[in-house]
């Protein structure tokens, strides 16, 4: 029996809401997998940039004579700039569709790669980073949203983890490019490394032509027949396709009714004035149930980056140099080991996420990363005092611990946080909440990557990793207390669970998904709850 677990046992009402047995595993849908793969190619853009910049920065520093602050700006600025792309991606995808938003992301990133490869100065490098960051922001938001909207519940977890797989594939490709091109002259090698970033956007631009549009976007444009055609190809059965279409239509109609009420002079039912989403005030002034959703989603996004994964990946050459590796070949070779571990274990996570569940993977990931970070910090601290064989042993431990950190990260915190962020919110809030999650994630990534060298100077490299280990430990506690299990549940059931955790009452899941259930009760003089069509507290 599977059910939501939040650190304590559930009562019978909660089990009634969240329990849904699955007796027959549906066949693998190749078309859905192909759509998820193509959408997730967006994530290669970020992954390749992360991987290639970790090594390219060595040669850029020498060629353009950069200082530590400029290197931090070059590496970390992309994550901050990505916030702009993420902020624009929601409205853009509603206006031109999910599919063409992916193409736009690829085009912007391609332009950024060209500018960086040809940059004559640090200033022009930063212009390229601006363009690349906007493209990455678009890609980070649109890939999981598109995949969530086309995937059936039976495989949503695995498919929504695809973007994280492709991020790691991109990181590995960047590491390999660094190692393969290190022998070129310093004024050429980093340019070729960065210039190779144009290949992924070109492939993605071609792939977009073969992708269907999101069925939710098609319904928003009153193209229900086209949406049903897509759903027939992306659902486990015709009955599920019709059920999914009915849920989407109901959600859009609800949002349009609300838009009609707030804009009485507008055209009734105009699909262009509503994308089926709730207002931002539902995010900024949330009900208790929505607040709990935000705590879970944004908390996991915060801890994913605050525990220092980008320091391990972006600054792995710095870490391995501190570990005693001398030559650039040895340092860049060790980064490939990190890339292999990161990419390999995220594939394992994709196979396990719909079998083992989200919560066990998250707990395994955070506990394993905490131990690995502690081992890395201790090894780096010991290296400064050891000599001979002991020094070499500590160096091996440091490399193994770094690989262990990224491996444990990739089996849980890497992919699962994006899955949670895309599935725990009701339809009307999903795009806005996803944008907010990307903002938190990229902000913390930027803080870590912009400050790592400065913090390491202040408290040493081992001290910095001790700090990351402490944050990772706090993350494990947070997950144990707050994060539920959502494996095998429909999006409506997940929303109903969060409502029940607040109110203790059951409700129609579709009603909760749409926000139709009753606002907090207003009691009349005789003590009876006054309402306009239901008995439940609104989420």
N, C-alpha and C positions, 0 to 999 in steps of 0.2 A: 504494500500500500504506500502510495506517495502522497505527501501533503506538505503544506507550508510548515516550515520549522523556523522559529525565531528565538531559539535558546530555551524555550519552555514548551511544554506540551500544549496541544490545542484542544479546545473543547469541542463538543459534538457539532455545534452550529458552524464553527470554522471548518470542520471536516466536510460538512455538507456543502459548503460553498466551494472549497478548493479540491475536493476529491472527485476524480473522474477516471475511471479505469479505462485502460487501453488494451483490449484483448487481442487485436490483430494489428500488427505493424504494417502500415501502408507501404506500397512499393516505392522504390526510389524514383523521384521525378527528375529525369535528366534535364528537362527544359528549365525547371526552377534552378537547378544547380548551375546550369550555364548562365542564367541571368545573374545569379549571385556572384559568379566568378567575374563576369564582365563588369558588374557594378563595383566589385571590390578591387578591380585594377586601379581605381582612383587612389587606393591606399598605397600602391607602389610609389606614388609620387612623394608622399611623406617619408616612407621607409628608405627609399634611395637617397633622399636628401640627408636624412639622419646618418646613414652609414657612410656615405661618401664624404660628408663634411667633416667627420671625425678625423679622417686621414688627410683630406685636402687642406685642412687648416694648418697642418704642419708645414706644408710647402708654401701656402699663401703667406703665412707669417714670415717665412724667409724671403720670399720674392718681393712682397710689398712692404716688408719691415713693419709689421703690426706689433702692437703691445698687447698685454693680457686683456685689457679692457676692450680693445677693438676685437680681439678674438672672441671674447664673451658676447659682444654685440653681434658679431657675424653669426655665431652659432645660435644664440638664444633668441634673436630678434624674430626669426621666422615663426616661432610659437606665439609670440605676442601679436604679430601682424595677422596670423591666422584667425584671430578673433574677428577681424573685419570681414574676412571671407565667410566665416560662420554666421555673422550677423546678417549678411546679405543673402546667404544661401536659401533661407526659408522662404522669403518673399520671391526670390528669383525662381525657385522650383515651383512655387504656386503659379507664377505668371507664365513660364515657358515650358513647364513640365520637368519631371525628375530626369528624364533621359537627356534632354538638351542642356540641363544644368551640369550634368557630368561632362558633356563635351566642352562647355564653357570653362569648367575647372581645368580640364586638360590643356586647353588653349592658353589660358593665363599662365599655368605652370611652365608650358613650353617656352613662352616668351621670357619668363624669368630665367630659365636655364640658359637661353641664348645670351641674354644680357650678362649674366655672371661669367659665362665662359669667355666672353670678349672684353670683360671689364678691365680698363687700364689703371684703375685706382680703387681704393677702399670705398669711396663714395659711390662709384658705379656698381661695385659689388652689392652695396646696400640697396640700390635701386632694384637690382635683380632679386634680392631677398624679399623686397616689398611685393613684387609680382608673384614670386614663388609662394610667399606666405598666404596671399589672398587665395591662390589656387588650392593650397593645402586646406585652408579653412572651408572652402566649398566642398572639397572631396571628403573631409572628415564628417561633415554633416550628412551629405546626400547619400553616401554609400550605405550606411546602416538603415537610414529611413527607407530608401528604395527597397532594400532586401526585406525589411520587415513587412512592407506593404504587399510584396508579391509572394512571400513564403507562407505555406500552410503551417498550422500550429505544430504539426508532428515533427517538422524539421527546422522550425524557426530558429532555435538556439544554435544549431550547428551552422546554418547558413548565415546568420547574423554575425557569427564569429569569423567569417571569411575575410572581412576587412583587416582584422588583426593579423591573420595569416599572411596577407599580402603586404602589410607593413613590414613584417619580419622577412619576407622574401626580398623586399626592396632593400632592407638594411643589409642583408647578406650580399646582395648584388653590389651595393655600395662598397662594402668591405673588400670584396673580390676585386673591384675596379681599382681601389686604392693600392692593393698589393701588386696587381698586374702592371700598373702604370707608374709605379714608384721610381723606376729606372730612367724615366724621361727627364730632361732638364727641368729645373725648378720653375722656369717661366712658361713651361708647356704642360707639365704633368697634371697640375690641378685644373687647368683649363679643359683638358680632355676629359678628366674625371667629371667635372660639372656639366660639360657639354653632352655627355652621354645621357644626361637626364631628359633629353628631348625624345628618346626612343619610346618610353612608356606612354607619354601623352599621344604620340602618333598612333600607337596600337590601340589605345583607348578610343580615340576619335573614330577609328575604323569600326571597332567593336560596337559602338553606340548604334550604328546603323542596323545591327541585327537584334537589338533589344526591344522588347515591348515597352510601352509606357505603363506607369503605375496605374493599377485599376482605380485607386482612390482619386488620383488626379483626373482620370477620364470621367468619373462620376461627377467631380466638381465642375466639369465642362459639359454636363448633360449628355455625355457619350456613354450611356449605360450599356448599349449593345456591344460596343467595343470593349468596355470593362469586363463584361461577362465572357467574351471570347478569351481575354487574357486569363480570367479566373478559371475557366475550364482547363486551361493548359497548366495552371500553377496550383491547382487544388488536388486533394487526394481522391475526390469523387465529385460527380456532377452535383449531388445534393449539397456538398460542402461549398461548391462554387456559388450556388444560388443563395445559400445561407450567408456567405461572406458578402455578396452583393447587397443583400437586404440590410445587413448591418451598416455597410458603407452609406447606402442611400439614406437610411434613417438618421445617421449622424450628420450628413450634409443638410438634410431637410431641417433638422433641429437647429443647426447653426444659422440657416437662412431665416427661420422663423424669428430667432432672436435678433438677427440683423434687421428684419422688417419692423420689429417692435421698437428698436432703438433709432431707426431711420424711417419714419412713417411716410416721408415724401419720396422715397426711392421706389424703384420698380420692384414689385413683390416677387420674391423668389429669384432675384437676380443672382446667378452663380458667381459673378465676378466680384461681388461685394463680400463674399464669405468663402473661406476655404474649408469650412467644416471645423474650424478651430474656435476655442474659447478665447475670451479677452485676456490680456496680460495681467489684469488685476487678479485673476484666479491663480496666477503664479506668485505675484507680489503680496497678495493678501489671501493666502490659501486657507481653505477649510482644514480641520484637523487631519482628515484622511489624505488630502493632497499634500499637506505639510509632511506627513510621514513618507509619502512617495518621494518628495524632494530631498528629505534627509537621507534616504537610502541611496537614491541615484547620484546626488551631488556629493554625498560623503564618499562613495566609492570612487567617483571621478577625482575628488581631491586627493585621497590617499594614494591612488594609482601613481600620481606624479610626485607627490610630496615625499614618498619613500625612496626617491632618487634614481628611478630606472634610467632617466635620460642622462644622469651623471655617469652611470655605468656604461651607457652606449655611446654618447657623444664624446666623452672624455676617457674612453678606454685606453687610448695611447698614453695619456698622462698617468693613468693608474698603473699600466704595465711598465712604464718607465720607472715609476716609484718602486715597483716590485723587483726591479733589478735587471729587466731586459734592456740590452744595450743598443743593438742595431735596429734601424728602422724596419728592416725585413722581419726580424723577430717580433717586434711590436705589432706590425700590421698583420703578421701571420697569426698572432694571438687574438687579434680582433676578429679574424675569420672564425676562430673557434667559438667566440662569443656569438657571432652571427648564426653559426650552425646550430648551437644549442637553443638559441632564441627561436629560430624558424622551425626546428624539429619538434620542439615541445608544444608549440602552438597548434601544430597539426594534430598531435595527440589530444589536445584539449578539444578540438573540433569533433573528434570521434567520441569523446566522453561526455560532452556537455549535455546532450539529450539522453544519455544513459545513466550517468552518475548524478547529474544535477548541477545547478549553479553554485549552491551554497557549499557543498563539500569541496569543489574545486577552488573556491575562493579561500576557504580556511586552509587547505593544503598549501595553496600558493603563498599566502601571507606568512604562515608559520615557517615554511621552507625558506622564503626570502629573508626573513628575520635571522634565521640561523646562518644563512650564507653571508649576509652582510656583516654579522658579528665575526665570522671566520675571516672574511676579507679584511676587516679593520684590524683584527688581532695579528694577522699575517703581515700586513703592511707596517704595523707598529714594531713587530719583532724583527723585521728585515733591517731596520736601522741600527739594531744592536748585534745582529748575528754576523758570523763570518763563515767562510768555507762551506762545508756540506749543509750546515744548518741554514745558512743564507739561501742556498739553492732550494732546499726543501720548502722554506717559507715562500719563495717565489712561486714554486709549483702550487702550493696551497692557495696563494692569492689568485692565480689564474683559474684554478678549479673553482674557487669560491665565486669569482666573477661570473663564470659560466653557470654555476649553480643558481646564482641570483636571477639571471635572465631566464634560465630554464623554468624555475618555479614561478616567476612572473608570467611567463608565456602560457603556463598550464592553467592559470586562473585569472589573476588580475588583468592581464593583457586583454583577452577576448571577452571575458564575462561582463566586465563593466559596461561595454557597449551593448551587449545583449540586454542587460537589466534596464539601461536607460531607454532603450527603444520599446520595451514591452510592459513596463509597470504603469505607464500613464494612460489615461483614457484618450480616445481618439482626438477629442477637441483640444487637448493640451500637448499631444505628443511632439509635434514639430517644434513648438516653443520651448518645451522642456528639454528636448534634445539640443537645441541651440544653446540653452543655458548650461547644459552639461559639457558641451564642447568648450564653451567659454571658461568654465572652471578648470577643465582639463588642460587647456592650452595656456591659461594664465599660470598655473602651477608649474607646468613644464618650462615656461619661459623664466619663471623665478629661479628654478633650479639650474637651468643651463646658463642663465645670465650671471649667476652668482657663484658657481662652483669654484672657479679658480680663486676668487677673492676670499670665499669662506675657507678654502683649503689653506690659503696663506695665513689666515687668522687662527685657525684651530688645527691645522695640519690635515693632510689627506686621510690618515687613519681616523682622526677625530671627526671628520666629516662623515665617514661611513659609519662610525658609531652613532652619530645623530640620525642617519637614515635608518639604521637598525631599530632605534627606539621608536621612530615614526611608524615603521612597518609593524612593530609589535602592537602599537595602538590601533593600527588598522585591523589586525586580527581580532582584537577585542570588539571593535565597532561592528565587524561583520557578524560575529557570534551573537551580539545583542540585537542588531537591527535588521539584518538582511534576510529576507524570506527565501524559501525555495519556490521556484516558478516553473519547474520542469513539467512539460506535458500539459500545461494549463492554457486555455484560450485567453486572449487578451481581456475579454470580459470577466472571466473568472478571477484573474489577477486583480483587476480593479475592485471587484466585489470583496475580495479578501481584505484589501486595505480599508474599505468602508466598514467591514465587520470588526476589524481591530479597533476602530474608533467607537462605533455605535453598538456593537454586540448584536445587531439585527441582520437578518437576511433580506435580500432584495433581488429584483429582476436584474441580472447582470447587464443586459443591454441598456436598461434604464440608467444604471450607474455609469456605464461607458459613455453615455450621451450627456450626462449631467441632468437628467430629467427628474431624478428623485427629489424628494421634498427638502427645501431649505430648513435650517434649524427651526424646530417647532415653536410656534407662538401660542401661548396658552390663553384661552378665553377665561371669562370670569368664573365659569363653572368648572375650570380645571381641565377641560378637554382640549386636546391639541387641535389647533385650527390649521387646515391645509387645503390645498387646491387640487389634490389628485394623487395621494399616496400617504404612506405612513413612515417612510424612512428619512433619516437625515441625509441631506445632500452631501456628496463628496466634493 
